[in-house]
Amino acid sequence: MSDIQRLLDIMAKLRAPGGGCPWDLEQTFETIAPYTIEEAYEVDDAIRRGDFEGLRDELGDLLLQVVFHAQMADEEERFDFGDVVESICDKLVRRHPHVFGDASIETAEAQTDAWEQQKTLERARRGETSAADGIPAGLPALLRAGKLLRRAQRAGFALPTREESAGHAKAALEALDASSLGSLLLAVAQLAQHEGVDAEEALRTATAEFETSLREWERADR
């Protein structure tokens, strides 16, 4: 028996009615999703700390999340673990035509550009028309803002220049330089805490407003 088959069998037994684990049986996609996100962050933490023994364990925990979701989907006859593997294999082959096909890509930068072009085509096939489509609303606000800004820039949306962005920050706090940017963000978070404001939610709201502007610009440009 392969290691992955053993894991799949263990997960199926944990979810087996009448003999499985009561906690595992109560779980749904929605209740497990937060654990999936948490495990991904714990993988990141182990990498940042250079803890490779911990990374091995955290990757196992993250793999369990994939198997858990696949087991629940299999129970509902939606898809199974094999379908998940097939999907990622097909995607990797499709997004690397220079390895698995006849395309020629010479640099990592060119590969990144080709990857983004391929993802744009895939979004179009799914009926997504906005550069903002497909960016999970549940991403941490800072992460989502960066992803949205990069998408908007690739789409040709006019972003504030560095000077304009710096001017906006200076207008609020009177001074800004590159070395103090991290301190500035931390200070804003501290001020939000003092004022009883959820800084994550505040940035998420501002990002949503930017997303609205981007979508309006896209509609007007067509």
N, C-alpha and C positions, 0 to 999 in steps of 0.2 A: 504494500500500500504506500502511495506517495505521501509526503508530508502534507501537501495541500489537501489531498483527499481525506487524510486523518482529521485535519482541521474542519473541513466541510461536514464530516460525519459527526464530530463533536458538537458543532453548532446545530445540526439537525436534531440531535438528541436533546440538547438544551431546550429546543423549541417544540419537542414532541408532546402533544396533548396527553395528559394522564400520567406522564412519567418524567416530564422535563422540569426545568427550574421555574418556579412560580414567577420570579422577577423577570426572567428572559421571556416568558410567555406573555407577560403584560405589555411588553414594549411594542412601540410602533415606529414608523419612519420618523415621525415628529419627535418622539421622546429620545430616540437614539441620535438624532442629528447633532444636538449640542455636544455629545460625547465625541462624535466624529471630529468636530471642529477642535475640541479640547485636545484630542490625541495628536492632531496635526501640529498644534502649537507646541506640544511636548516633544515632538520630533525635532522641530526647529530649535527648541531650547537645548536639547542634547547636542545638536550640531554646533551651536554657538559656544557651548561649554567644552567642546572637544571630547565629550564623554561617549566613546564608541561602544562600550558595554551597555550603557544606558540607551544609546541609539538603537542597538539590536533589539532591546526589549520594547522600546517605544514604536519601532517599525512593526513589531509583532502586534502591538495593541492597535495600531492603525489598520493593519491587515484584517484584524478581527472585525473592525467596523465595516469594511467592505464585505466580508463574509456574512456579517449580521444582516446588512441591508439586502444582500443577494438572497439570503435564506427567506426573509420576509416576502420579497418579490416573487420567489419561487412558489411559496405557499399560496399566493394570490394569482399564480399562473401568468405573471407579467414577464419575467425573465429569470434566468438563473446565473450562477457564477460563471459558467462557461460562456454565456452571452456577454457578460462583462469583459471577460478576457478577449473574446473575439472582437468586441467593439474597439478596445484599445489597440489591439494588434492591427486592425484595419486602419485605424487613424494614424498610427505611427508609420505604416507603409505609405499611406496617402500623403502624409506631410513630409516625407523624405524621398521624393522622386529622384534625387541625386544619388541615393544609396540603393534604392530598390527599382529604379527605372533608368531612363536615358538622360535625365536632366543633368546640367552641370552647374554646381555651385562651389565657388572657390574659397569663400571666407565665411567665418561665423556671422559677420554682419549681414552678408548676402543671404545666409540661411534664415536669419531673424526676419528679414524683409519678406522672404518667400513664405515663411511660416505665417506671418501676419496676413499676407495676401490670401493664403489658403484658408485661414480662419474666416476672413471676410467673405469668401465664396461659400463657405459652409454656413455662415450666418444667413446669407442671402437665400440659400436653398431651404433653410428653415423658416423663411418668411420674415426674417428680422431686417428692418429697413433703416433703423437708426444706429448710429455709432454707439449709442448708449445701451442698445439691446444686449441682453446676455450678461450684463455685469451684475452679479448677485447683490440684491439690496441689503443682504445680511453681512456683507463684508465690513470689517472695521472701517470707520469713516475715513481715516487718513489713507488707508489702502485703496478704498473705493474711489476717493477723490483723485488720487494719482492715476489710477487706471482709466478713469473717465477723461481726465485731462489729456492723457496720451492718445486715447481713441479720438478725441475731438481734434487734436492737432493733426493726426494722420488724415482726418476727414477734411482738413482745410479750414476748420473753425478758427476765427481770429481770437487768440488768447491774449491776455495782457502781457506786455513785454516785461522783461526782468525789472527794468526801471519803473514801470507802472506798478508792478507788484510790490516792489520795495517802497514806492511812494505811498501805497495804501497802508502798508505796515507802519511806516514812519508817521503817517497821519494819526494812527491810533496810539502808538507808543513813543513817538518823538525821535526814536533812534533805532537803527537796525544795521548789523553787518553780518557777514557770513559766519563768523565764529560764534556770534551770539544767537543764531537762529534756534538752536536746540534749547538754549535757556529761555528764549522767547516763548517757544511752544510750551515748555514746562511751566513758565510763569502764567500763561493763559489758562492752562489746566488748573493751576493753583487758584487763580482768581475765580474761575468757574466754581470750584469747590467752595470757596468762601461765600460766593453769591448764591449757592444752592442751584447752580445751573449744571446740567449734564453736558459736558464738553463734547462727548461723542455724538450726542443727539443734535447739538447745535451745529456741528460740522456736517452731519448727515442732512440736516435741513438746508444748509447753504449749498451742499452738493446737489440736492434735489432741485433747487432753484436754478443752478447752472445747467442741470440736465434739461430742465424745461426750456431754457434759452437755446440750448443746442438743438433740441427737437424743433423748436419754432424756426430757427435758422435753416435747418435742413428742409422743412416743409416749404419755406419761402424760396429756397434755392432751386427747387425742382420745377 
